[in-house]
């Protein structure tokens, strides 16, 4: 398989997982699992941004910080700038939604989840 096909296949797999994470988000919203509905959009965003970077044949860093990933995307395409506020909001939920001993300081609500 040539490099272009391999890159496309890898990028598509990351994007497919991102779309599945959005389905997971929908299920969390329907089940009123607010911390889950705050975590999974971060996962979807991370995978989608990484899919884009892979599609542009960039090496992806093993990081979870949407802001840092977004900066890499902006270097390639300025239109990603429009996602800055959303990435900052979603990024702030990552750690508290994963660690119960930290989440006591963050109150997850329907409004935040939506």
C-alpha positions in Angstrom: 0.0 0.0 0.0 1.4 3.4 -0.9 1.9 6.1 1.7 -1.1 8.2 0.6 -3.5 5.2 1.0 -2.0 4.3 4.3 -2.3 7.9 5.5 -5.9 8.1 4.4 -6.8 4.8 6.0 -5.2 5.8 9.3 -6.8 9.2 9.2 -10.2 7.7 8.5 -9.9 5.3 11.4 -9.2 8.1 13.8 -12.2 10.0 12.4 -14.4 7.0 12.7 -13.5 6.6 16.3 -14.2 10.3 16.8 -17.7 9.8 15.4 -18.3 6.9 17.7 -17.3 9.0 20.6 -20.0 11.5 19.6 -22.5 8.6 19.7 -21.2 7.8 23.2 -21.8 11.5 24.1 -25.4 11.2 22.9 -25.9 8.1 25.0 -24.5 9.9 28.0 -26.8 12.8 27.5 -29.8 10.6 27.1 -28.8 8.7 30.2 -28.1 11.9 32.1 -24.5 10.9 32.8 -23.3 14.5 32.8 -19.6 13.9 33.5 -19.6 11.3 30.7 -21.2 13.7 28.3 -18.4 16.2 29.2 -15.6 13.7 28.8 -16.6 12.1 25.4 -16.7 15.4 23.4 -13.0 15.9 24.5 -12.2 12.4 23.2 -14.1 13.1 19.9 -12.3 16.4 19.5 -8.9 14.9 20.2 -9.4 12.1 17.7 -10.8 14.4 15.0 -7.9 16.9 15.3 -5.5 14.0 15.2 -7.3 12.6 12.1 -6.8 16.0 10.4 -3.1 16.1 11.3 -2.6 12.6 10.1 -4.4 13.4 6.8 -1.8 16.2 6.3 1.0 13.6 7.0 2.0 15.2 10.3 3.2 13.2 13.2 0.8 13.3 16.0 1.9 13.8 19.6 0.6 11.5 22.3 -1.1 14.3 24.1 -4.7 15.0 25.2 -4.6 18.8 25.2 -7.0 20.1 22.6 -5.5 23.5 22.7 -2.1 22.2 21.7 -3.5 20.0 18.9 -5.6 22.9 17.7 -2.5 25.1 17.4 -0.9 22.4 15.2 -4.0 22.4 13.0 -4.1 26.2 12.8 -0.5 26.2 11.5 -1.9 24.3 8.5 -5.3 25.9 8.1 -6.3 29.1 9.7 -10.0 28.2 9.6 -9.4 26.0 12.7 -9.1 29.3 14.6 -12.9 29.3 14.8 -12.7 26.3 17.2 -10.6 27.9 19.8 -13.3 28.7 22.4 -15.0 25.3 22.0 -11.7 23.5 22.4 -10.9 25.5 25.5 -14.2 24.7 27.1 -14.1 21.0 26.3 -10.5 20.7 27.3 -11.3 22.0 30.8 -13.5 19.0 31.4 -11.0 16.3 30.5 -9.2 15.7 33.8 -12.1 16.3 36.2 -14.3 13.9 34.2 -11.7 11.1 34.4 -10.6 11.4 38.1 -13.4 11.3 40.7 -11.1 12.7 43.4 -10.7 15.9 41.3 -14.3 16.0 40.0 -15.5 16.9 43.4 -14.3 20.5 42.6 -16.3 20.6 39.3 -20.0 20.2 39.3 -21.1 18.6 36.1 -24.5 19.7 34.9 -26.8 19.2 32.0 -25.9 22.7 30.8 -22.2 21.9 30.7 -22.8 18.6 29.1 -24.9 20.1 26.3 
